[in-house]
């Protein structure tokens, strides 16, 4: 998972708090026969037996086996994982754009969970939570020092169960005690609005099964009301990815029919595939009418800017890469995360599965995104004062055991220093010292959006500038953590990722 000092998440949808996978569902696949390592399997059975007979206390058989599977899968790369009953259910719900929770978009600020905005008509919305509220306790348990992801998990739960929030609100002398009953929340992955006459902001927060349908409806409605649209800003910042068909459909809306969108390559025959701007590839096997069929023809030629940052990953990078390769859009912002791998869900039982990395994906021109990301055509900082901590976020290449992009030596990926956990804590401390506030995407204070509009209008665009103090501090942090890990200067493979 990459660092995002101003991590944004949806309560009940933990994937949005970090970097989600681009994945496909598959119950089975044709696998080449491979001999089993019988000697090693015997050793595994021997260890299992020793634990059962010699360990200080009894251990549940099922738990031992599940933990062994989880450890084996997790050793492969950062995105392969075993999904138990609860995790598998949550994964399926997130793909469908629904979850059980209280319904708020959140960020971490000063060690507390800050409400960015309540989802309309959600339990949190009805309970009166407001943007800017700080959640300090959950059921009386302090959140100070807890990670955003852990806080999100605690706010999840079963339908019709209650959670009590302690809330600090500006202007209130005492903390507010807010009891909320969890409900199933359906999330709209697409937002769209006319930000000023002639210009549309189209925001995709995550690629889900309904994404293409939602986008088509919103764009059709906007064109019906404003047929003279001069430019569209496609906002993929902090979009962690999601399902591949959603990325193909969004790309297809702006590209000619039958354009190559993305190709994948892996060990199995069914992982070697090319996806096109065709309904068969973006409907995901659903027998429904093509949602893009009635979109106005002007979408194929309207000027387009794609906003990305270090939090744009996976399916977001498919879209940005395709539109960039065809020179259909100007990609603006900072270098993306670099997660160019596809995960497939392989079901083990009706209630469990593994999410396994099965392929790398490539842009239409054959560029490998894995551990590289998409470099914007125009580098623009997050704010007028600079890119802040965005340039210091860890990317895919910084993750331990990350998959190489195919060009790197495998040994280099394996020996990259394991420093990201300590570095994350240092960066969070640095962020707090700077007292930076989360950017509200699509607002009048959205600096990168303003630069996109300037680009459309032929006005000067304030391009990114180097921030030597931040760079120096980042290098100091890396040096400190590498020294703790025993890494010598001559062993270093690459400097910390930066966006200039």
LOLUM-724233 format. One record per residue (C-alpha): residue in one letter; x, y, z. Coordinates in nm, 2 decimals, always signed. Each point is the difference from the previous one (the first is absolute). Layout:
ATOM residuo     xx     yy     zz
ATOM       A      X      Y      Z
...
//
This chain:
ATOM residuo     xx     yy     zz
ATOM       X  +0.00  +0.00  +0.00
ATOM       X  +0.14  +0.34  -0.09
ATOM       X  +0.02  +0.29  +0.25
ATOM       X  -0.26  +0.27  -0.04
ATOM       X  +0.06  +0.24  +0.28
ATOM       X  -0.35  +0.14  -0.06
ATOM       X  -0.15  -0.34  -0.06
ATOM       X  -0.37  +0.01  -0.10
ATOM       X  -0.23  -0.29  +0.07
ATOM       X  -0.36  -0.10  +0.01
ATOM       X  -0.12  -0.15  +0.32
ATOM       X  -0.07  -0.37  -0.08
ATOM       X  +0.20  +0.01  -0.32
ATOM       X  +0.35  -0.04  +0.14
ATOM       X  +0.16  -0.05  -0.35
ATOM       X  -0.05  +0.37  -0.07
ATOM       X  +0.23  +0.09  +0.29
ATOM       X  +0.29  -0.14  -0.18
ATOM       X  +0.08  -0.14  -0.34
ATOM       X  -0.25  -0.24  -0.14
ATOM       X  +0.05  -0.27  -0.26
ATOM       X  -0.12  -0.02  -0.35
ATOM       X  -0.15  -0.35  +0.01
ATOM       X  -0.21  -0.24  -0.18
ATOM       X  -0.22  -0.29  +0.13
ATOM       X  +0.08  -0.35  -0.09
ATOM       X  -0.11  -0.32  +0.17
ATOM       X  +0.24  -0.22  -0.20
ATOM       X  +0.25  +0.01  -0.28
ATOM       X  +0.19  -0.25  -0.21
ATOM       X  +0.32  -0.05  +0.18
ATOM       X  +0.31  -0.17  -0.13
ATOM       X  +0.08  -0.32  +0.19
ATOM       X  +0.30  +0.04  +0.23
ATOM       X  +0.17  -0.26  +0.22
ATOM       X  -0.06  +0.05  +0.37
ATOM       X  +0.31  +0.04  +0.23
ATOM       X  -0.08  -0.30  +0.21
ATOM       X  +0.30  +0.04  +0.23
ATOM       X  -0.09  +0.36  +0.09
ATOM       X  -0.37  -0.10  +0.05
ATOM       X  +0.11  -0.27  +0.24
ATOM       X  +0.20  +0.26  +0.20
ATOM       X  -0.32  +0.22  +0.01
ATOM       X  -0.19  -0.30  +0.13
ATOM       X  +0.27  -0.07  +0.26
ATOM       X  -0.01  +0.36  +0.12
ATOM       X  -0.38  -0.01  +0.03
ATOM       X  +0.04  -0.32  +0.21
ATOM       X  +0.26  +0.15  +0.22
ATOM       X  -0.21  +0.30  +0.08
ATOM       X  -0.30  -0.22  +0.08
ATOM       X  +0.20  -0.22  +0.24
ATOM       X  +0.27  +0.23  +0.14
ATOM       X  -0.13  +0.36  +0.01
ATOM       X  -0.07  +0.14  +0.34
ATOM       X  -0.38  +0.00  -0.05
ATOM       X  -0.24  -0.15  -0.25
ATOM       X  -0.04  +0.17  -0.34
ATOM       X  -0.31  -0.03  -0.22
ATOM       X  +0.07  -0.21  -0.31
ATOM       X  -0.19  +0.22  -0.23
ATOM       X  +0.17  +0.31  +0.12
ATOM       X  +0.35  -0.16  -0.05
ATOM       X  -0.09  -0.09  -0.36
ATOM       X  -0.15  +0.34  -0.08
ATOM       X  +0.30  +0.18  +0.14
ATOM       X  +0.23  -0.22  -0.20
ATOM       X  -0.19  +0.08  -0.32
ATOM       X  +0.00  +0.37  +0.08
ATOM       X  +0.37  +0.01  +0.06
ATOM       X  +0.08  -0.19  -0.32
ATOM       X  -0.21  +0.23  -0.21
ATOM       X  +0.12  +0.32  +0.18
ATOM       X  +0.36  -0.10  -0.07
ATOM       X  -0.05  +0.05  -0.38
ATOM       X  -0.06  +0.38  -0.03
ATOM       X  -0.18  +0.28  +0.18
ATOM       X  -0.33  -0.06  -0.18
ATOM       X  -0.05  -0.37  +0.03
ATOM       X  -0.20  -0.09  +0.30
ATOM       X  -0.21  -0.28  +0.16
ATOM       X  -0.36  +0.11  +0.06
ATOM       X  -0.18  -0.16  +0.29
ATOM       X  -0.38  +0.00  +0.03
ATOM       X  -0.03  +0.37  +0.11
ATOM       X  +0.26  +0.13  -0.24
ATOM       X  -0.14  -0.18  -0.29
ATOM       X  -0.35  +0.14  +0.07
ATOM       X  +0.13  +0.35  +0.03
ATOM       X  +0.20  -0.03  -0.33
ATOM       X  -0.32  -0.11  -0.18
ATOM       X  -0.20  +0.28  +0.15
ATOM       X  +0.26  +0.27  -0.09
ATOM       X  +0.01  -0.11  -0.36
ATOM       X  -0.38  +0.04  -0.01
ATOM       X  +0.03  +0.35  +0.15
ATOM       X  -0.17  -0.08  +0.33
ATOM       X  +0.11  -0.07  +0.36
ATOM       X  -0.14  +0.00  +0.35
ATOM       X  +0.11  +0.30  +0.21
ATOM       X  -0.10  +0.35  +0.10
ATOM       X  +0.07  +0.18  -0.33
ATOM       X  +0.27  +0.27  +0.03
ATOM       X  +0.31  +0.09  -0.20
ATOM       X  +0.29  +0.05  +0.24
ATOM       X  +0.36  +0.11  +0.02
ATOM       X  +0.26  -0.02  +0.28
ATOM       X  +0.09  +0.33  +0.17
ATOM       X  +0.21  +0.05  +0.31
ATOM       X  -0.05  -0.37  +0.09
ATOM       X  -0.38  +0.02  -0.01
ATOM       X  -0.25  -0.09  -0.27
ATOM       X  -0.13  +0.31  -0.17
ATOM       X  -0.33  -0.01  -0.18
ATOM       X  +0.05  +0.13  -0.36
ATOM       X  -0.36  -0.04  -0.09
ATOM       X  -0.30  -0.22  +0.10
ATOM       X  -0.15  -0.20  -0.28
ATOM       X  -0.35  +0.13  -0.08
ATOM       X  -0.29  -0.18  +0.17
ATOM       X  +0.25  -0.23  +0.19
ATOM       X  -0.03  -0.07  +0.38
ATOM       X  +0.28  +0.25  +0.06
ATOM       X  -0.18  +0.27  -0.21
ATOM       X  -0.33  -0.06  +0.19
ATOM       X  +0.18  +0.01  +0.33
ATOM       X  +0.13  +0.35  -0.08
ATOM       X  +0.37  -0.06  -0.05
ATOM       X  +0.16  +0.29  -0.19
ATOM       X  +0.30  +0.06  -0.21
ATOM       X  +0.29  +0.10  +0.23
ATOM       X  -0.12  -0.20  +0.30
ATOM       X  +0.28  -0.19  +0.18
ATOM       X  -0.08  -0.35  +0.13
ATOM       X  +0.20  -0.06  +0.31
ATOM       X  -0.15  -0.32  +0.14
ATOM       X  -0.19  -0.30  -0.13
ATOM       X  -0.21  -0.17  +0.27
ATOM       X  +0.21  +0.18  +0.26
ATOM       X  +0.33  -0.13  -0.15
ATOM       X  +0.24  +0.29  -0.08
ATOM       X  +0.11  +0.02  -0.37
ATOM       X  +0.32  +0.19  +0.07
ATOM       X  +0.29  -0.21  -0.13
ATOM       X  -0.23  -0.23  -0.20
ATOM       X  +0.05  -0.03  -0.38
ATOM       X  -0.27  +0.12  -0.23
ATOM       X  -0.05  -0.35  -0.13
ATOM       X  -0.05  -0.14  +0.35
ATOM       X  -0.24  +0.28  +0.08
ATOM       X  -0.20  -0.08  -0.32
ATOM       X  -0.02  -0.37  +0.09
ATOM       X  -0.13  +0.09  +0.35
ATOM       X  -0.28  +0.20  -0.16
ATOM       X  -0.10  -0.29  -0.22
ATOM       X  -0.23  -0.26  +0.14
ATOM       X  -0.32  -0.19  -0.05
ATOM       X  -0.33  +0.17  -0.11
ATOM       X  -0.21  +0.15  +0.27
ATOM       X  +0.28  +0.00  +0.26
ATOM       X  +0.09  +0.32  +0.19
ATOM       X  +0.33  +0.19  +0.03
ATOM       X  +0.04  +0.30  +0.23
ATOM       X  +0.22  +0.28  -0.13
ATOM       X  +0.16  +0.27  +0.21
ATOM       X  +0.03  +0.31  -0.22
ATOM       X  +0.19  +0.33  +0.05
ATOM       X  -0.16  +0.28  -0.20
ATOM       X  +0.12  +0.35  -0.05
ATOM       X  -0.21  +0.25  +0.20
ATOM       X  -0.12  -0.27  +0.25
ATOM       X  +0.13  +0.02  +0.35
ATOM       X  -0.05  -0.37  +0.08
ATOM       X  +0.05  -0.32  -0.21
ATOM       X  -0.31  -0.13  -0.17
ATOM       X  -0.12  -0.35  +0.07
ATOM       X  -0.15  -0.13  -0.33
ATOM       X  -0.16  -0.36  +0.00
ATOM       X  -0.04  -0.13  -0.36
ATOM       X  -0.15  -0.32  -0.13
ATOM       X  +0.19  -0.17  -0.28
ATOM       X  -0.18  -0.05  -0.33
ATOM       X  +0.09  -0.12  -0.35
ATOM       X  +0.14  +0.29  -0.19
ATOM       X  +0.01  +0.02  -0.37
ATOM       X  +0.28  +0.22  -0.13
ATOM       X  -0.01  +0.20  -0.32
ATOM       X  +0.34  -0.04  -0.15
ATOM       X  -0.06  +0.29  -0.25
ATOM       X  -0.05  +0.37  +0.07
ATOM       X  -0.05  +0.26  -0.28
ATOM       X  -0.09  +0.36  -0.01
ATOM       X  +0.03  +0.32  -0.21
ATOM       X  +0.28  +0.19  +0.19
ATOM       X  -0.04  +0.31  -0.22
ATOM       X  -0.18  +0.07  -0.33
ATOM       X  +0.13  -0.24  -0.26
ATOM       X  +0.22  -0.22  +0.22
ATOM       X  -0.08  -0.33  +0.18
ATOM       X  +0.17  -0.17  +0.29
ATOM       X  -0.04  -0.38  -0.01
ATOM       X  +0.13  -0.17  +0.31
ATOM       X  +0.04  -0.38  +0.03
ATOM       X  +0.08  -0.10  +0.36
ATOM       X  +0.03  -0.37  -0.07
ATOM       X  -0.07  -0.24  -0.29
ATOM       X  -0.30  -0.22  +0.09
ATOM       X  -0.25  -0.21  -0.19
ATOM       X  -0.24  +0.29  -0.04
ATOM       X  +0.26  +0.26  -0.09
ATOM       X  -0.05  +0.00  -0.38
ATOM       X  -0.38  +0.02  +0.04
ATOM       X  +0.03  +0.29  +0.25
ATOM       X  +0.24  +0.19  -0.22
ATOM       X  -0.21  -0.03  -0.31
ATOM       X  -0.32  +0.12  +0.18
ATOM       X  +0.18  +0.30  +0.15
ATOM       X  +0.17  +0.10  -0.32
ATOM       X  -0.32  -0.04  -0.20
ATOM       X  -0.19  +0.22  +0.25
ATOM       X  +0.27  +0.27  -0.01
ATOM       X  +0.01  +0.01  -0.38
ATOM       X  -0.38  +0.02  -0.01
ATOM       X  +0.01  +0.31  +0.22
ATOM       X  +0.32  +0.15  -0.14
ATOM       X  +0.06  -0.11  -0.36
ATOM       X  +0.29  +0.25  -0.05
ATOM       X  +0.25  -0.17  +0.23
ATOM       X  +0.35  +0.12  -0.08
ATOM       X  +0.21  -0.23  +0.22
ATOM       X  -0.02  -0.29  +0.25
ATOM       X  +0.23  -0.05  +0.30
ATOM       X  +0.02  -0.37  +0.07
ATOM       X  +0.11  -0.02  +0.37
ATOM       X  +0.17  -0.32  +0.10
ATOM       X  +0.20  +0.13  +0.30
ATOM       X  +0.01  -0.24  +0.29
ATOM       X  -0.20  -0.25  -0.20
ATOM       X  +0.15  -0.33  +0.12
ATOM       X  -0.13  -0.21  -0.29
ATOM       X  -0.27  -0.27  -0.01
ATOM       X  -0.14  -0.22  -0.27
ATOM       X  +0.16  -0.01  -0.34
ATOM       X  -0.32  +0.02  -0.21
ATOM       X  -0.08  +0.34  +0.17
ATOM       X  +0.34  +0.14  -0.12
ATOM       X  -0.06  -0.13  -0.35
ATOM       X  -0.35  +0.15  -0.02
ATOM       X  +0.12  +0.34  +0.13
ATOM       X  +0.28  +0.00  -0.26
ATOM       X  -0.24  -0.11  -0.27
ATOM       X  -0.23  +0.29  +0.06
ATOM       X  +0.27  +0.24  -0.13
ATOM       X  +0.18  -0.22  -0.26
ATOM       X  -0.11  -0.14  -0.34
ATOM       X  -0.17  -0.34  -0.01
ATOM       X  +0.23  -0.30  +0.00
ATOM       X  +0.30  +0.20  +0.13
ATOM       X  +0.24  -0.21  +0.20
ATOM       X  -0.04  +0.10  +0.37
ATOM       X  +0.23  -0.23  +0.19
ATOM       X  +0.18  -0.33  -0.04
ATOM       X  +0.09  -0.26  +0.26
ATOM       X  +0.27  -0.26  +0.01
ATOM       X  +0.06  -0.28  +0.26
ATOM       X  +0.07  -0.37  +0.03
ATOM       X  -0.34  -0.14  -0.09
ATOM       X  -0.14  +0.02  -0.35
ATOM       X  -0.31  +0.18  +0.13
ATOM       X  +0.22  +0.27  +0.15
ATOM       X  +0.14  +0.09  -0.34
ATOM       X  -0.27  +0.23  -0.14
ATOM       X  -0.06  +0.33  -0.18
ATOM       X  -0.31  +0.20  +0.10
ATOM       X  -0.17  +0.24  -0.25
ATOM       X  -0.25  +0.28  +0.01
ATOM       X  -0.28  -0.24  -0.05
ATOM       X  -0.31  -0.09  +0.20
ATOM       X  +0.11  -0.36  +0.05
ATOM       X  +0.31  +0.13  +0.19
ATOM       X  -0.16  +0.27  +0.21
ATOM       X  -0.33  -0.16  +0.09
ATOM       X  +0.17  -0.27  +0.20
ATOM       X  -0.22  -0.28  -0.14
ATOM       X  -0.32  +0.17  +0.10
ATOM       X  -0.29  -0.04  -0.24
ATOM       X  -0.11  +0.37  +0.00
ATOM       X  -0.03  +0.28  -0.25
ATOM       X  +0.32  +0.18  -0.08
ATOM       X  +0.00  +0.31  +0.23
ATOM       X  +0.24  +0.18  -0.24
ATOM       X  -0.21  -0.04  -0.31
ATOM       X  -0.21  +0.31  +0.05
ATOM       X  +0.28  +0.23  +0.11
ATOM       X  +0.04  +0.31  -0.21
ATOM       X  +0.26  -0.03  -0.28
ATOM       X  +0.16  +0.32  +0.13
ATOM       X  +0.16  -0.21  +0.28
ATOM       X  +0.24  -0.15  -0.25
ATOM       X  +0.15  +0.34  -0.08
ATOM       X  -0.06  +0.23  +0.30
ATOM       X  +0.32  +0.14  +0.15
ATOM       X  +0.10  -0.22  +0.29
ATOM       X  +0.23  +0.03  +0.31
ATOM       X  +0.07  -0.29  +0.23
ATOM       X  +0.10  +0.09  +0.35
ATOM       X  +0.22  -0.26  +0.18
ATOM       X  +0.22  -0.02  +0.31
ATOM       X  +0.20  -0.26  +0.20
ATOM       X  -0.33  -0.14  +0.13
ATOM       X  -0.12  -0.09  -0.36
ATOM       X  +0.06  -0.37  -0.04
ATOM       X  -0.08  -0.31  -0.20
ATOM       X  -0.32  +0.05  -0.20
ATOM       X  +0.06  +0.38  +0.02
ATOM       X  +0.33  -0.05  -0.17
ATOM       X  -0.16  -0.21  -0.27
ATOM       X  -0.22  +0.30  -0.09
ATOM       X  +0.27  +0.26  +0.03
ATOM       X  +0.24  -0.21  -0.20
ATOM       X  -0.24  -0.07  -0.28
ATOM       X  -0.12  +0.36  -0.04
ATOM       X  +0.36  +0.11  +0.01
ATOM       X  +0.12  -0.25  -0.26
ATOM       X  -0.26  +0.11  -0.25
ATOM       X  +0.07  +0.37  +0.08
ATOM       X  -0.37  +0.02  +0.07
ATOM       X  +0.05  +0.19  +0.33
ATOM       X  +0.26  +0.21  +0.18
ATOM       X  +0.10  -0.19  +0.32
ATOM       X  +0.07  +0.25  +0.28
ATOM       X  +0.11  -0.03  +0.36
ATOM       X  +0.27  -0.22  +0.14
ATOM       X  +0.14  -0.35  -0.08
ATOM       X  -0.25  -0.28  +0.08
ATOM       X  +0.05  -0.28  +0.25
ATOM       X  +0.13  -0.27  -0.25
ATOM       X  -0.22  -0.30  +0.07
ATOM       X  -0.01  -0.16  -0.34
ATOM       X  -0.10  -0.35  +0.11
ATOM       X  -0.34  -0.18  -0.02
ATOM       X  -0.14  -0.20  +0.29
ATOM       X  -0.24  -0.29  -0.06
ATOM       X  -0.23  -0.14  +0.27
ATOM       X  +0.03  -0.37  +0.01
ATOM       X  -0.28  -0.15  +0.22
ATOM       X  +0.12  -0.28  +0.24
ATOM       X  -0.33  -0.07  +0.17
ATOM       X  -0.34  +0.17  -0.03
ATOM       X  +0.12  +0.25  +0.27
ATOM       X  +0.37  +0.03  -0.05
ATOM       X  +0.24  +0.09  -0.28
ATOM       X  +0.34  +0.13  -0.09
ATOM       X  +0.07  +0.32  -0.18
ATOM       X  +0.30  -0.10  -0.22
ATOM       X  +0.21  +0.21  -0.23
ATOM       X  -0.03  -0.16  -0.34
ATOM       X  +0.12  +0.25  -0.26
ATOM       X  +0.17  +0.33  -0.07
ATOM       X  -0.18  +0.25  -0.21
ATOM       X  +0.13  +0.22  -0.28
ATOM       X  -0.13  +0.32  -0.17
ATOM       X  -0.10  +0.00  -0.36
ATOM       X  +0.36  +0.09  -0.10
ATOM       X  +0.13  -0.29  +0.21
ATOM       X  +0.13  +0.21  +0.29
ATOM       X  +0.03  -0.20  +0.32
ATOM       X  -0.15  +0.20  +0.29
ATOM       X  +0.10  -0.24  +0.28
ATOM       X  +0.23  +0.17  +0.24
ATOM       X  +0.03  +0.30  -0.24
ATOM       X  -0.34  +0.17  -0.01
ATOM       X  -0.12  +0.26  -0.25
ATOM       X  +0.21  +0.32  -0.02
ATOM       X  -0.23  +0.30  -0.07
ATOM       X  +0.03  +0.21  -0.31
ATOM       X  -0.01  +0.31  +0.22
ATOM       X  +0.13  -0.03  +0.36
ATOM       X  -0.22  +0.21  +0.23
ATOM       X  +0.04  +0.02  +0.38
ATOM       X  -0.29  -0.07  +0.23
ATOM       X  -0.02  +0.35  +0.13
ATOM       X  +0.13  +0.35  -0.11
ATOM       X  +0.26  -0.03  +0.28
ATOM       X  +0.14  -0.33  -0.13
ATOM       X  -0.07  -0.37  -0.02
ATOM       X  +0.02  -0.04  +0.37
ATOM       X  +0.03  -0.37  +0.11
ATOM       X  -0.13  -0.14  -0.33
ATOM       X  +0.35  -0.02  -0.14
ATOM       X  +0.11  -0.20  +0.31
ATOM       X  -0.27  -0.27  -0.01
ATOM       X  +0.13  -0.35  -0.05
ATOM       X  -0.09  -0.16  -0.33
ATOM       X  -0.01  -0.35  -0.12
ATOM       X  +0.37  -0.01  -0.06
ATOM       X  +0.06  +0.07  +0.37
ATOM       X  -0.21  -0.30  +0.12
ATOM       X  +0.19  -0.30  +0.13
ATOM       X  -0.02  -0.30  -0.24
ATOM       X  -0.16  +0.22  -0.27
ATOM       X  -0.04  -0.17  -0.34
ATOM       X  +0.26  +0.13  -0.25
ATOM       X  -0.12  +0.16  -0.32
ATOM       X  +0.16  -0.27  -0.21
ATOM       X  +0.31  +0.22  -0.08
ATOM       X  +0.14  +0.01  +0.35
ATOM       X  +0.23  -0.28  +0.13
ATOM       X  -0.21  -0.22  +0.23
ATOM       X  +0.28  +0.01  +0.26
ATOM       X  -0.02  +0.38  +0.02
ATOM       X  -0.37  -0.01  +0.09
ATOM       X  +0.07  -0.27  +0.26
ATOM       X  +0.29  +0.19  +0.17
ATOM       X  -0.17  +0.34  +0.02
ATOM       X  +0.04  +0.11  +0.36
ATOM       X  -0.29  -0.06  +0.22
ATOM       X  -0.04  +0.35  +0.13
ATOM       X  -0.36  +0.11  -0.09
ATOM       X  -0.16  -0.06  +0.35
ATOM       X  +0.25  +0.23  +0.18
ATOM       X  -0.01  +0.24  -0.28
ATOM       X  -0.38  +0.02  +0.02
ATOM       X  +0.01  +0.11  +0.36
ATOM       X  +0.26  +0.26  -0.07
ATOM       X  -0.20  +0.14  -0.29
ATOM       X  -0.31  +0.02  +0.21
ATOM       X  +0.18  +0.20  +0.26
ATOM       X  +0.13  +0.23  -0.27
ATOM       X  -0.35  +0.04  -0.13
ATOM       X  -0.13  +0.10  +0.34
ATOM       X  +0.28  +0.25  +0.04
ATOM       X  -0.10  +0.17  -0.32
ATOM       X  -0.37  +0.00  +0.11
ATOM       X  -0.12  -0.06  -0.36
ATOM       X  -0.37  -0.03  -0.05
ATOM       X  -0.15  -0.26  -0.24
ATOM       X  -0.08  +0.14  -0.34
ATOM       X  -0.37  -0.01  -0.08
ATOM       X  -0.01  -0.12  -0.36
ATOM       X  -0.23  +0.20  -0.23
ATOM       X  -0.02  +0.30  +0.24
ATOM       X  +0.08  +0.36  -0.08
ATOM       X  +0.33  -0.05  +0.20
ATOM       X  +0.11  -0.29  -0.22
ATOM       X  +0.32  +0.13  -0.15
ATOM       X  +0.07  -0.28  -0.24
ATOM       X  -0.36  +0.03  -0.14
ATOM       X  +0.06  +0.37  -0.05
ATOM       X  +0.31  -0.07  -0.20
ATOM       X  -0.19  -0.25  -0.22
ATOM       X  -0.25  +0.28  -0.08
ATOM       X  +0.28  +0.23  -0.08
ATOM       X  +0.14  -0.26  -0.24
ATOM       X  -0.34  -0.01  -0.18
ATOM       X  -0.01  +0.37  -0.03
ATOM       X  +0.35  +0.05  -0.12
ATOM       X  +0.10  +0.18  +0.32
ATOM       X  +0.33  -0.05  +0.18
ATOM       X  +0.02  -0.33  +0.20
ATOM       X  +0.21  +0.01  +0.32
ATOM       X  +0.22  -0.31  -0.04
ATOM       X  +0.15  -0.20  +0.28
ATOM       X  +0.30  +0.14  +0.17
ATOM       X  +0.27  -0.18  +0.20
ATOM       X  -0.02  +0.03  +0.38
ATOM       X  +0.36  -0.05  +0.12
ATOM       X  -0.08  +0.01  +0.37
ATOM       X  -0.25  -0.28  -0.04
ATOM       X  +0.24  -0.20  -0.22
ATOM       X  +0.28  +0.05  +0.26
ATOM       X  -0.22  -0.11  +0.28
ATOM       X  -0.12  -0.30  -0.19
ATOM       X  +0.37  -0.10  -0.07
ATOM       X  +0.08  +0.03  +0.37
ATOM       X  -0.30  -0.22  +0.09
ATOM       X  +0.11  -0.27  -0.25
ATOM       X  +0.36  +0.01  +0.12
ATOM       X  -0.12  -0.04  +0.36
ATOM       X  -0.22  -0.29  -0.07
ATOM       X  +0.24  -0.17  -0.23
ATOM       X  +0.27  +0.03  +0.27
ATOM       X  -0.23  -0.17  +0.25
ATOM       X  -0.05  -0.28  -0.25
ATOM       X  +0.37  -0.04  -0.05
ATOM       X  +0.00  +0.11  -0.36
ATOM       X  +0.34  +0.13  -0.12
ATOM       X  +0.02  +0.29  -0.25
ATOM       X  +0.15  -0.22  -0.26
ATOM       X  -0.30  -0.24  +0.03
ATOM       X  -0.26  +0.27  -0.08
ATOM       X  -0.18  -0.06  -0.33
ATOM       X  -0.20  +0.32  -0.05
ATOM       X  -0.08  +0.33  +0.17
ATOM       X  -0.33  +0.07  +0.16
ATOM       X  -0.28  +0.06  -0.25
ATOM       X  -0.05  +0.37  -0.08
ATOM       X  -0.22  +0.19  -0.24
ATOM       X  +0.14  +0.32  -0.14
//
